[in-house]
Amino acid sequence: MSSAAAPADRTALVTGASRGIGRAIALELAATGAEVVVNYASSAEAAAEVVAAIEAAGGRAWSHRANVADEAEVEGMVKAVLERSGAIDVLVNNAGITRDGLLMRMKTADWQSVIDLNLTGVFLCTRAVSRSMLKARSGRIINITSVVALMGNPGQANYSAAKAGVIGLTRSNAAEFAGRGVTVNAVAPGFIESDMTAGLDKEPILAAIPLGRMGLPDEVAGAVRFLATDPAASYITGQVLQVDGGMVMR
Ligand code: NAP
């Protein structure tokens, strides 16, 4: 890790970077000079547009399709990035889905797919990059969790359990990797404008947010940029940074 104020000349792998919050994170990290690998699952065109937007702004990026819940695809992606870029300095575990429903009626498949992608996916990507980061004795891992991991949410037992698991994983990995100079932190967004929240009834949500509005993907990306930056965040590990307009104050 250089002592520069921003992650210039580093490679950042951002999962689920074709849309929403991941897209904003990719653009934000690219603006600091980092080469960005835009991971996506099915939106090839959107991922290509993110790469084009980064390049149009003078940055460096390329895309890689991989399902983060698939062990072989994750291993293949990390191998490809290491071969092409030589290192992964920043990993942002952002890919996520919802399959909401009240617990009594929740299908096992909807429980499992959310756990597989939102929790096991973070484990698989972290394990895949850990060898090279630990060897390099530097690295930043930033996991996108959610405030519902802290407060629970009716209809989101699968999602809130997975996101709470991500916080446990963040803290265990932070403790495991600290001796090798690798930090692991989480960002917990509240309600952010994206495809994921597009169909929600906004009225009760806004009433619960002290700042009185939904957040923007750029506002989450700013927190990720901070956690990826030296020396601003180099002494921070195992933390959960809430970006929620004051929704959950602890
Ligand atoms: P989004 O707009 O629905 O975008 C989801 C992203 O994840 C897309 O780029 C999608 O890729 C990717 N993805 C989905 N399945 C994948 C898979 N199997 N492998 C790799 N990538 C996959 O969601 P968002 O709102 O930006 O959310 C991003 C993260 O923030 C998620 O972890 C979410 O849980 C978390 N979060 C969001 C909010 C919110 O209010 N929006 C609040 C708290 C936390 P494709 O385009 O290829 O499908």
Residues whose N, C-alpha, C, O or C-beta is under 5 A from the ligand:
A	BS01	NAP	G16 A17 S18 R19 G20 I21 G22 Y40 A41 S42 S43 A66 N67 V68 A69 N94 A95 G96 I97 I144 T145 S146 P189 G190 F191 I192 S194 D195 M196 T197
